[in-house]
Amino acid sequence: MNTFDIEKLVRPNVREMAPYSSARDEFKGEAQIYLDANENSLGSVSSELFNRYPDPTQNKLRTKVARLKGVEPEQIFFGNGSDEPIDLLLRAFCQPQKDRVLIFPPTYGMYKVQANINDTPVEEISLNEDFSLPLEKIQEVVNPQIKLMFICSPNNPSGNLISKLGIIDILKCFKGLVVVDEAYIDFAPVNVSMISEINTYPNLVVLQTFSKAWGLAGLRLGMAFAQKPIIDILNKIKYPYNINTLTQQHVLEALNGIDKKEQMVATLLQERTWLNEELKKLKAVKTIYPSDANFLLVRMEQANLFYKKLTQSGIIVRNRSNVALCDNCLRITVGTPNENQALIKQMQGISLKLLVKNEL
Ligand SMILES: Cc1ncc(COP(=O)(O)O)c(C=O)c1O
């Protein structure tokens, strides 16, 4: 049995501190006249009114997202992108220069960047060659100094889902927090999300975002799902008004359009299959890794050259050649049908030139 204790895990200064109490925290009802927050009572310079601070607890959004995700409202934290909960988890649970985090490269770069900002040493265990979790190595390395581990599923940049059973094995024995970043989960088969496990495992945090399948990256809304004690800590240390009014309004409206989200996901998945088939035909393409996300990781002959030529033609993909296990790999986001056709056409042209020069 895992003897997980959140009170012991949280940084002592965070446990002891009193959070900032905003005007809107102190008075929550509806009033005629608001003279409590030093806002501009006359209105806004812009044509739409934004003179009032946003709801610091994001209640309407919380109720709607809770229903959608099948969790309690108090099991959700909203952040300015999922980058915010990544940052706050580090600040809440890792004492700089003392505690550590564990990551599994190749993976999303922000875990390490945020840990560096927080002056928290990062331990790294490479994923296996097939980008699965190296479970035995994790058991060997884990120690009490490691307070957080970040597992990205589906993983960026490899695109594969990480086995749920493997994650559950870790949850059962690790006494720190297991943060499962599910930014791309809407592109994966149904019912694979770890959200269904948050009531069972007090040390599980699941991150999701409106930036990918919902197509709302510009609004910056990320979510962390976990049991209430963890969510309370994140809310305690967040900026009081971290989710602006526009974002709250737009996402509330977008939540009525789940059919459109599902339609877009279906189209992107079809396009992913098409791209996969077309890329396979190119002699320069060595491996296309199985993807549960809206991108493909493609191992090529001469990835740097393809990257350069594509960029010169105005098509930007992500060159991951310098990343662990991704030698000669490009990460290609699935685009619109026209964009995908343009990409393939350019890649065919580059391949042909290399073939003619006998360089493939
Ligand atoms: C795995 C992963 N997590 C999180 C993010 C960032 O999400 P957000 O836009 O919600 O900050 C990204 C963005 O590319 C990502 O790939």
The ligand as an SDF file (V2000), in Angstrom:
LIG
                    3D

 16 16  0  0  0  0  0  0  0  0999 V2000
    2.9070   17.4950  -24.2030 C   0  0  0  0  0  0  0  0  0  0  0  0
    2.5170   18.9170  -24.1440 C   0  0  0  0  0  0  0  0  0  0  0  0
    2.0490   19.4180  -22.9980 N   0  0  0  0  0  0  0  0  0  0  0  0
    1.6800   20.7010  -22.9110 C   0  0  0  0  0  0  0  0  0  0  0  0
    1.7790   21.5490  -23.9920 C   0  0  0  0  0  0  0  0  0  0  0  0
    1.4110   22.9830  -23.8210 C   0  0  0  0  0  0  0  0  0  0  0  0
    0.0680   23.1180  -23.7320 O   0  0  0  0  0  0  0  0  0  0  0  0
   -0.5980   24.5210  -23.4250 P   0  0  0  0  0  0  0  0  0  0  0  0
   -0.8030   25.1960  -24.7180 O   0  0  0  0  0  0  0  0  0  0  0  0
   -1.8720   24.1340  -22.7430 O   0  0  0  0  0  0  0  0  0  0  0  0
    0.3240   25.2730  -22.5050 O   0  0  0  0  0  0  0  0  0  0  0  0
    2.2660   21.0820  -25.1990 C   0  0  0  0  0  0  0  0  0  0  0  0
    2.4020   21.9800  -26.3550 C   0  0  0  0  0  0  0  0  0  0  0  0
    2.8990   21.7010  -27.3870 O   0  0  0  0  0  0  0  0  0  0  0  0
    2.6550   19.7290  -25.2720 C   0  0  0  0  0  0  0  0  0  0  0  0
    3.1520   19.2130  -26.4050 O   0  0  0  0  0  0  0  0  0  0  0  0
  1  2  1  0
  2  3  1  0
  2 15  2  0
  3  4  2  0
  4  5  1  0
  5  6  1  0
  5 12  2  0
  6  7  1  0
  7  8  1  0
  8  9  2  0
  8 10  1  0
  8 11  1  0
 12 13  1  0
 12 15  1  0
 13 14  2  0
 15 16  1  0
M  END
$$$$
